Amino acid sequence: MNSGREAEPRPGEDDGSSSGALRQMGRFGGHGITIGVATALFAWLGNLLDESIGTAPLFVILGATAGFAGGFYAMYRDLVLRADDESSEGREKTRRRGGGTDDV
């Protein structure tokens, strides 16, 4: 049954329009840039440290690994943890309005 109101997409959800697709491309492209920049920055800092101490490739490898891990965590936090928060908010709003039940 249709109540006459169409469901509005949640913020960040693709609504099928070209602006929604561009928004998603920007969001996911930003994650790739974040990982790349963090990896490069930490590898560069590791290289500076290696040159000053004379421990060539040790800190470059550690820096690149730390940068990748940090960039990956930022992506994970945005994609997984934020999605979990949004879905639990949606369930809570539905429950308050008296519509639907949990996991039936």
Secondary structure in CASP SS format (residue, H / E / C, confidence):
PFRMAT SS
TARGET T0000
AUTHOR 0000-0000-0000
METHOD secondary structure of the structure
MODEL  1
M C 1.00
N C 1.00
S C 1.00
G C 1.00
R C 1.00
E C 1.00
A C 1.00
E C 1.00
P C 1.00
R C 1.00
P C 1.00
G C 1.00
E C 1.00
D C 1.00
D C 1.00
G C 1.00
S C 1.00
S H 1.00
S H 1.00
G H 1.00
A H 1.00
L H 1.00
R H 1.00
Q H 1.00
M H 1.00
G H 1.00
R H 1.00
F H 1.00
G H 1.00
G H 1.00
H H 1.00
G H 1.00
I H 1.00
T H 1.00
I H 1.00
G H 1.00
V H 1.00
A H 1.00
T H 1.00
A H 1.00
L H 1.00
F H 1.00
A H 1.00
W H 1.00
L H 1.00
G H 1.00
N H 1.00
L H 1.00
L H 1.00
D H 1.00
E H 1.00
S H 1.00
I H 1.00
G C 1.00
T C 1.00
A C 1.00
P C 1.00
L H 1.00
F H 1.00
V H 1.00
I H 1.00
L H 1.00
G H 1.00
A H 1.00
T H 1.00
A H 1.00
G H 1.00
F H 1.00
A H 1.00
G H 1.00
G H 1.00
F H 1.00
Y H 1.00
A H 1.00
M H 1.00
Y H 1.00
R H 1.00
D H 1.00
L H 1.00
V H 1.00
L H 1.00
R H 1.00
A H 1.00
D H 1.00
D H 1.00
E H 1.00
S H 1.00
S H 1.00
E H 1.00
G H 1.00
R H 1.00
E H 1.00
K H 1.00
T H 1.00
R H 1.00
R H 1.00
R H 1.00
G C 1.00
G C 1.00
G C 1.00
T C 1.00
D C 1.00
D C 1.00
V C 1.00
END
